[in-house]
Amino acid sequence: MKKRFTVSCIGLGHRGVGYLQEMVKLPDCYQIVSACDINKERLDLVQRDFHLDPSLCFDNEEDFFKEKRSDVLIVSTQDRDHVGHCIKALKLGYDILCEKPISGLENEVRDLVEAQKKYGHKIFVCHVLRYAPPFKKVKELLDSGIIGQLVMIDDIENVGWFHQSHSFVRGCWRKKEETSPMILAKCCHDMDLLTWYSGSRCKSISSIGDLRFFKEENQPEGAADRCLDCKYVNTCPYSAVYGYTVLGFNAKMTVVNERETTKEKILEALKTSPYGRCAFKCDNDVVDNEITMMRFENGVTANLRMTAFANCKGGGRILKFYGTYGQIDLDELSNQITIGVFSKPKEIIDIGNLADLEDGHGGGDAGLIKELYENLISVQPGSTTLQASVESHLMAFAAEESRLKDGELVYIKHQ
């Protein structure tokens, strides 16, 4: 018979609950049994939605970690909590699915690697784009040799103007010292993809970037500190009212703590929520633009451009791969993969034919959960193990070091 793994989750935000929803679709593989979150509203919501025993739902980690609650633990708390929670889980004997980034501190990432060596359980990191069909398709094309030897990669991370204001100005990832630098919080997916696509570890890195726009000196004249009180509430593109009620940016779990909500509930929440603040009067300090250049050990070079100022609702990457016999473009904004082999007609693949674009990360969330099961029952290490993920983090730490030194070249200190 197929083994069924019991699952617990600590940290019941958008990402953690999203993974639980994917697991529910695979009832022969997973059974969700326990949950923990300091937010009582979210905890009660998950308890009801997933029909959990109330005695196995905890609003403090001390009680939750008194004993092992399941086979697998999803760690989807805040960045700076991941390592502490993972080490507690390793000691209890859990296999772990850890949300990225692992930590915003390099020493903590290395501590977790040592802890896993000591306790010996499996840790998988949620680099979901490796499992998304469009990104997997590009990997297959590169490995096939259709464009010859890969020489260079150009990666544009279009965060999107309102996504930036939601997550990195008003939201949980706005302060580097509390979470992670922007190059890690938002771009560790990109770093992971670049090392995956290049087939090599990164050798050296240089980066420049700053917080250009989302600061008090750029607040419009006469603007209020909260959007609901502001004369620009219906005209400012960064208006919380516009973003959450007109643009339709996801506000269910972060702003209102509900699966389904109404405009009236959102407006009420914005009176006091951090998400109702003026985007120019927050306590944010992470960058809103950054350019990073990389050289890999096998000679492949890459350029990563991260910008808040992209005209797209939920973000979207554009990657261009230059080979000795052709070029491949992956464009999430136009939903196309273009294969251009030199001297031959271009071939265009509609991303919509590869994945349901409404699924989390274009099918990446579902793909991760499916492959997680295969990795749990197998001796094979899997694609996004802790060891594989560490490389993207070392790249990001080096990039941040370089940025703080005005672009100075930094060589990666590998494990």
C-alpha positions in Angstrom: 0.0 0.0 0.0 1.0 3.6 -0.6 2.5 5.2 2.4 0.5 8.2 3.8 2.4 10.9 5.6 0.9 12.9 8.4 1.6 16.6 8.2 1.8 19.6 10.6 2.4 23.2 9.7 3.8 26.0 11.8 3.1 29.5 10.3 -0.3 29.7 8.7 0.2 32.6 6.3 -0.5 32.6 2.6 2.4 30.2 1.8 1.9 27.7 4.5 -1.8 27.4 3.9 -1.2 27.2 0.2 0.9 24.1 0.7 -1.8 22.5 2.9 -4.4 23.1 0.2 -2.2 21.3 -2.3 -1.7 18.4 0.1 -5.5 18.0 0.5 -5.7 17.3 -3.2 -3.5 14.2 -2.6 -5.4 12.4 0.2 -3.6 9.1 -0.5 -0.3 10.8 0.1 -0.9 13.2 3.0 -3.1 13.7 6.1 -3.0 17.1 7.8 -3.2 16.6 11.5 -1.8 19.6 13.4 -1.1 23.3 13.1 0.5 26.2 15.0 0.3 30.0 14.7 0.4 32.9 17.1 -2.5 34.5 15.1 -5.5 32.9 16.7 -7.8 33.9 13.9 -5.7 32.1 11.3 -5.3 29.1 13.6 -9.1 28.8 14.0 -9.6 29.2 10.3 -7.2 26.4 9.5 -8.7 24.2 12.2 -12.1 24.5 10.6 -11.0 24.4 7.0 -8.9 21.2 7.4 -11.1 19.6 10.1 -8.3 19.3 12.6 -8.6 18.1 16.2 -8.6 21.3 18.3 -6.3 19.7 20.8 -3.7 19.5 18.0 -3.9 23.2 17.2 -1.5 25.5 19.1 -1.1 29.2 19.4 2.4 29.0 20.9 5.4 27.1 19.7 6.5 25.9 23.2 3.4 23.6 23.5 3.6 22.6 19.8 7.2 21.4 20.1 6.7 19.5 23.3 6.4 16.4 21.2 6.4 15.2 17.6 3.0 15.7 16.0 3.4 14.1 12.6 5.9 12.7 10.0 6.4 16.0 8.2 6.5 19.6 9.3 6.0 22.6 7.1 8.0 25.5 8.4 6.4 28.7 6.9 7.0 31.2 9.7 8.9 34.4 9.3 12.4 34.3 7.8 14.3 34.8 11.0 12.3 32.0 12.7 12.9 29.3 10.1 16.2 27.9 11.4 15.2 27.8 15.1 12.0 26.0 14.2 13.8 23.6 11.8 16.4 22.6 14.4 13.7 21.9 17.0 11.9 19.8 14.4 15.1 17.9 13.5 15.6 17.0 17.2 12.1 15.6 17.3 12.6 13.5 14.2 10.6 15.4 11.6 11.3 15.5 7.9 10.9 19.2 6.9 9.5 21.4 4.1 11.0 24.8 4.8 9.7 28.0 3.1 12.4 30.1 1.5 14.5 31.9 2.3 16.0 29.6 4.9 17.3 32.6 6.9 18.4 36.2 6.3 21.6 35.4 8.2 24.5 33.4 6.7 25.6 31.9 10.0 22.1 30.6 10.6 22.0 28.9 7.2 25.3 27.2 7.9 24.1 26.2 11.4 21.1 24.4 9.9 23.4 22.5 7.5 25.4 21.3 10.5 22.2 20.4 12.4 20.9 18.3 9.6 24.2 16.4 9.4 23.9 15.7 13.1 20.2 14.6 13.2 20.0 13.1 9.7 16.4 13.9 8.7 15.3 15.3 5.3 14.9 19.0 4.6 13.4 20.4 1.4 13.3 24.1 0.6 10.4 25.7 -1.3 12.1 26.8 -4.5 8.8 26.2 -6.3 9.9 27.5 -9.7 12.0 24.4 -10.3 8.7 22.5 -10.3 6.7 25.0 -12.4 6.1 23.5 -15.9 7.4 26.5 -17.9 10.7 26.7 -16.0 11.1 22.9 -16.2 10.5 23.1 -19.9 13.4 25.6 -20.3 15.7 23.3 -18.3 14.8 20.4 -20.6 15.5 22.6 -23.6 18.9 23.7 -22.3 19.9 20.2 -21.3 18.9 18.9 -24.8 21.6 21.2 -26.3 19.2 22.7 -28.8 21.0 26.1 -28.5 24.4 24.7 -28.1 26.6 25.6 -25.2 25.0 28.1 -22.8 27.1 31.3 -22.6 25.0 34.0 -20.8 21.6 34.4 -19.0 19.7 37.7 -18.6 17.1 37.6 -15.8 14.6 40.4 -15.2 12.6 40.1 -12.0 9.6 42.4 -12.4 8.3 42.6 -8.9 5.4 44.9 -9.9 4.6 48.2 -8.3 1.8 47.1 -6.0 3.5 43.8 -5.0 6.5 45.9 -3.9 4.3 48.2 -1.8 2.3 45.2 -0.4 5.2 42.9 0.6 8.3 45.0 0.8 7.1 48.4 1.9 4.0 47.8 4.1 4.4 44.1 4.6 6.4 41.5 6.5 9.5 41.7 4.3 10.0 45.5 4.5 13.0 45.6 7.0 16.2 43.8 6.3 17.1 43.4 9.9 13.8 41.7 10.7 13.7 39.4 7.7 16.2 39.3 4.8 17.7 41.7 2.3 15.6 42.1 -0.9 18.0 40.1 -3.0 17.3 37.1 -0.8 13.7 37.7 0.2 12.5 38.1 -3.4 15.3 36.9 -5.6 16.5 33.7 -4.0 14.2 32.0 -6.6 16.2 33.7 -9.3 19.6 32.8 -7.7 18.4 29.2 -7.5 17.2 29.1 -11.1 20.4 30.6 -12.3 22.6 28.1 -10.7 20.2 25.3 -11.8 20.2 26.5 -15.4 23.9 27.1 -15.6 24.7 23.7 -14.1 27.4 25.2 -11.9 28.2 27.0 -8.7 28.6 30.7 -8.8 32.2 31.9 -8.5 32.0 35.7 -8.1 29.3 38.4 -7.9 28.8 42.1 -8.1 25.7 44.1 -7.2 24.4 47.7 -7.0 21.0 48.9 -5.8 19.2 51.2 -3.4 15.9 52.3 -2.0 15.0 55.0 -4.5 11.4 55.8 -4.2 9.4 54.5 -1.2 10.5 57.0 1.4 9.1 60.0 3.1 10.8 62.6 1.0 8.7 61.4 -2.0 5.4 61.5 -0.3 3.0 63.7 -2.3 2.3 67.1 -0.9 -0.6 67.1 1.6 -0.8 63.3 1.7 -2.0 61.6 4.8 -0.2 58.9 6.7 -3.0 56.4 6.0 -4.7 55.9 2.7 -8.3 56.1 4.0 -7.6 59.6 5.3 -5.8 60.8 2.1 -7.0 63.1 -0.6 -5.1 60.9 -3.1 -6.9 57.7 -2.1 -8.6 57.4 -5.5 -5.7 58.6 -7.7 -2.5 57.3 -6.2 -1.4 54.0 -7.8 0.0 52.9 -4.4 -3.3 53.5 -2.6 -4.1 50.6 -0.4 -7.8 51.1 -1.2 -7.1 50.9 -4.9 -4.8 47.9 -4.6 -7.0 45.7 -2.4 -10.5 46.6 -3.7 -10.0 47.7 -7.3 -6.8 46.0 -8.5 -7.8 42.9 -6.5 -4.4 42.2 -5.0 -4.6 39.2 -2.6 -5.8 40.6 0.7 -7.6 37.5 2.1 -5.0 36.2 4.5 -2.7 39.2 5.1 -5.2 42.1 5.5 -8.4 40.5 6.7 -7.5 36.9 7.9 -10.2 35.3 5.8 -10.5 33.0 2.9 -13.3 35.0 1.3 -13.9 38.6 2.1 -15.8 41.7 1.0 -14.8 45.3 0.1 -16.4 46.5 3.4 -14.3 44.1 5.5 -11.1 45.2 3.7 -11.9 48.9 4.2 -12.5 48.3 7.9 -9.3 46.4 8.2 -7.3 49.2 6.5 -8.2 51.6 9.2 -5.7 50.0 11.6 -3.8 47.4 9.5 -0.1 48.1 8.5 -1.4 47.5 5.0 -3.4 50.7 5.2 -0.4 53.0 5.6 0.9 55.4 3.1 3.6 53.7 1.0 5.8 56.8 1.6 5.4 56.8 5.4 6.4 53.2 6.4 9.4 51.9 8.3 10.8 50.0 5.2 14.5 49.9 4.3 14.9 47.2 1.7 15.9 48.2 -1.9 13.4 48.8 -4.7 15.9 48.3 -7.5 19.0 46.2 -7.9 21.3 44.9 -10.6 23.5 41.9 -10.0 26.2 40.3 -12.2 27.5 36.8 -11.7 30.2 34.5 -13.1 29.8 30.8 -12.6 32.6 28.3 -12.2 31.9 26.8 -15.7 32.2 30.2 -17.3 28.5 31.0 -17.8 27.7 34.6 -16.9 24.4 36.0 -15.7 22.8 39.4 -15.1 19.8 39.8 -12.7 17.8 43.0 -12.7 15.2 43.4 -9.9 12.8 46.3 -10.1 9.7 47.4 -8.3 8.7 49.6 -11.1 7.2 47.2 -13.5 3.7 47.6 -14.9 2.3 44.2 -13.9 -0.1 43.2 -11.2 1.5 40.2 -9.6 5.1 40.3 -11.0 6.6 38.2 -13.7 10.1 37.1 -14.8 11.7 37.5 -18.2 14.7 35.3 -18.8 16.8 35.1 -21.9 19.3 32.3 -22.5 22.1 32.9 -25.0 23.8 29.8 -26.5 26.4 29.2 -29.2 23.7 28.0 -31.6 20.6 29.9 -30.5 18.5 31.7 -27.9 15.6 30.8 -25.6 13.3 33.4 -24.1 10.9 32.7 -21.2 8.5 35.6 -20.8 5.9 35.3 -18.0 4.4 38.7 -19.0 3.5 37.5 -22.5 3.1 33.8 -21.4 5.5 32.6 -24.0 8.7 30.5 -24.4 10.5 31.4 -27.7 13.1 29.1 -29.1 15.3 30.7 -31.7 17.8 28.3 -33.2 20.1 30.2 -35.5 19.1 30.0 -39.3 15.8 28.3 -38.4 12.3 29.6 -37.9 11.4 30.6 -34.4 9.2 28.2 -32.3 6.8 29.6 -29.8 5.4 27.7 -26.9 2.3 29.0 -25.1 2.9 28.8 -21.4 -0.8 28.3 -20.9 -0.5 25.0 -22.6 2.1 23.8 -20.1 0.4 24.9 -16.9 -2.7 26.3 -15.3 -1.7 30.0 -14.9 -4.1 30.4 -12.0 -2.3 27.7 -9.9 0.2 28.9 -7.4 3.4 29.9 -9.2 2.1 28.6 -12.5 1.8 25.0 -11.1 5.0 25.2 -9.1 3.3 24.8 -5.7 1.5 21.7 -6.9 4.6 20.3 -8.5 6.6 20.8 -5.3 4.1 19.0 -3.1 3.9 16.1 -5.6 7.7 15.7 -5.8 8.0 16.1 -2.0 6.1 12.9 -1.7 8.4 11.1 -4.1 11.4 12.4 -2.2 10.0 11.3 1.1 9.5 7.7 0.0 12.8 7.6 -1.9 16.5 7.5 -1.1 17.0 10.0 -3.9 17.9 13.4 -2.6 15.4 15.4 -4.7 15.9 18.7 -6.5 15.5 21.4 -3.8 17.2 19.9 -0.8 18.8 22.0 1.8 22.2 21.4 0.3 21.1 22.5 -3.1 19.3 25.6 -1.7 22.3 26.8 0.2 24.0 27.8 -3.0 21.3 30.4 -3.9 21.6 31.8 -0.4 25.4 32.1 -0.5 25.0 34.0 -3.8 22.5 36.4 -2.2 24.6 37.0 0.8 27.6 37.8 -1.4 25.4 40.1 -3.6 24.3 42.1 -0.5 27.9 42.3 0.7 28.8 43.7 -2.7 25.9 46.1 -2.8 26.9 47.6 0.5 30.5 48.0 -0.9 29.1 49.9 -4.0 29.4 47.0 -6.4 32.8 45.6 -5.3 33.5 42.1 -6.7 32.9 39.4 -4.1 34.0 35.7 -4.4 31.5 33.1 -3.0 32.5 31.2 0.1 31.1 27.8 -0.6 30.2 25.1 1.9 
